[in-house]
Amino acid sequence: MPESDRSAMASAPELNPVEDPWPRLETERLILRRWRASDYAACVEMNADPEVMRHIGATGATQSAEQATQWLEKVEQRWSERGFGLFAIQVRDDATVAGFCGLSVPLFLPEILPAVEIGWRLRRSMWGRGYATEAAVAALKWGLYSSGHDGQGCKQIVSIADRANTASVRVMEKIGLRFERDVVVPEGQIQAALYVIDRP
């Protein structure tokens, strides 16, 4: 294992290996599953990449290893609180962690709350392979029909992206979301697109 990976692993958050309430979703090429401590280095790499983070948040700031640790701990906590959250995306062929996809609450856009958002983020080396769309199709179906502590799913799911993030907007359209309206994210006054899908 490279020294950088060993260093990252030493800082990895403790993820509970005993009780695993998270579902596991499988597609032709991908597995969407719970995060593991061994995924930590990939998460740090992804969130430290300026190109990956360019359209994320108000400033597109990258994350430090410490911030990535805190982020993963919050992911774990949200699953416990809400019965849904962000899956790690694993490539079937070689077990590489490609990024994440799943559900969250878009607290950054209070005007649409209560709402559940589907989102994704991939390591740059994983771009251009259709993984975001493939993972999002699986996560969306699960979100609409099976998510939550009661397993009843969500009546509506939204997705929000910086207008400049054309790749994410294309994924939203490919998975069947429809454009609802333009919105402004208060932090940073970001011009964003709001897409929605209703459970049939």
JORAQUI-V574477 format. One record per residue. PHI is phi in radians with two decimals (none if undefined). PSI is psi in radians with two decimals (999 if undefined). Layout:
PHI:PSI  PHI:PSI
This chain:
none:2.30  -1.02:2.66  -1.02:-0.66  -1.09:-0.67  -1.20:-0.68  -1.11:-0.71  -1.12:-0.74  -1.12:-0.74  -1.08:-0.59  -1.12:-0.46  -1.71:0.02  -1.11:2.46  -1.19:2.68  -1.37:2.05  -1.85:2.27  -1.11:1.97  -1.57:-0.10  -1.47:-0.91  -2.01:2.10  -2.15:1.62  -1.45:-0.07  -1.26:2.42  -1.28:2.90  -2.20:2.14  -1.92:2.43  -2.22:2.41  -2.15:-3.04  -1.02:-0.71  -2.03:-0.16  -2.27:2.75  -2.17:2.23  -1.81:2.08  -2.57:3.10  -1.15:2.58  -1.19:2.54  -2.09:2.78  -1.03:-0.55  -1.24:-0.18  -1.50:-0.15  -1.05:-0.76  -1.06:-0.67  -1.14:-0.67  -1.13:-0.78  -1.05:-0.80  -1.04:-0.81  -1.07:-0.85  -1.39:-0.14  -1.69:-0.01  -1.57:2.02  -1.01:-0.62  -1.20:-0.68  -1.13:-0.70  -1.59:0.03  -0.95:-0.67  -1.86:0.30  -1.76:2.23  1.27:-2.97  -1.29:-0.53  -2.11:-0.12  1.21:0.44  -1.21:2.51  -1.37:2.95  -1.94:2.52  -1.37:2.97  -1.05:-0.66  -1.13:-0.73  -1.15:-0.64  -1.12:-0.66  -1.05:-0.84  -1.10:-0.66  -1.10:-0.81  -1.12:-0.64  -1.12:-0.67  -1.18:-0.66  -1.00:-0.82  -1.05:-0.77  -1.12:-0.73  -1.11:-0.67  -1.04:-0.75  -1.15:-0.69  -1.30:-0.70  -1.96:-0.32  1.37:0.23  -2.69:2.91  3.06:-2.70  -1.80:2.17  -1.49:2.57  -1.31:2.41  -1.72:2.07  -1.94:2.31  -1.36:2.23  -1.03:-0.77  -1.06:-0.72  -2.31:0.14  1.16:0.26  -1.16:2.45  -1.50:2.06  -1.55:-0.43  2.70:-2.51  -2.42:2.82  -2.74:2.51  2.81:-2.74  -1.99:2.56  -2.65:3.04  -1.78:2.14  -1.39:1.26  -1.12:-0.34  -1.27:-0.16  -2.27:1.32  -1.00:-0.48  -1.11:-0.37  -1.79:-0.03  -1.25:2.58  -1.31:2.46  -2.77:2.76  -2.14:2.28  -1.94:2.45  -1.69:2.39  -2.60:3.00  -2.75:2.76  -2.70:2.33  -2.15:2.57  -1.05:2.56  -1.05:-0.58  -1.17:-0.22  -1.75:-0.03  -1.18:2.71  1.36:0.24  -1.98:-0.02  1.42:0.18  -1.17:-0.67  -1.07:-0.79  -1.13:-0.79  -1.09:-0.77  -1.18:-0.71  -1.15:-0.63  -1.03:-0.80  -1.17:-0.78  -1.16:-0.62  -1.16:-0.80  -1.05:-0.80  -1.08:-0.75  -1.10:-0.70  -1.29:-0.56  -2.02:-0.33  -2.38:-0.10  -1.32:2.98  1.60:2.83  -1.10:-0.50  -1.55:-0.10  1.22:0.28  -1.64:-0.18  1.38:-3.06  -1.94:2.45  -1.25:-0.50  -2.54:2.50  -2.24:2.44  -2.00:2.93  -2.57:2.46  -2.28:2.34  -2.54:2.53  -0.90:2.33  -0.97:-0.51  -1.32:-0.24  -1.53:1.26  -1.14:-0.50  -1.12:-0.77  -1.20:-0.66  -1.07:-0.69  -1.10:-0.70  -1.09:-0.76  -0.96:-0.78  -1.22:-0.67  -1.11:-0.60  -1.55:0.07  1.78:0.10  -1.33:2.64  -1.97:2.55  -1.16:2.23  -1.73:-0.96  -3.02:2.91  -1.43:2.51  -2.35:2.85  -2.08:2.08  -1.32:2.12  -0.95:-0.80  -1.29:1.93  1.57:-0.08  0.88:0.84  -1.40:2.25  -1.35:2.04  -2.27:2.82  -1.88:2.33  -1.84:2.12  -2.02:2.61  -2.43:2.78  -2.53:2.40  -1.83:2.51  -1.18:2.28  -1.04:999
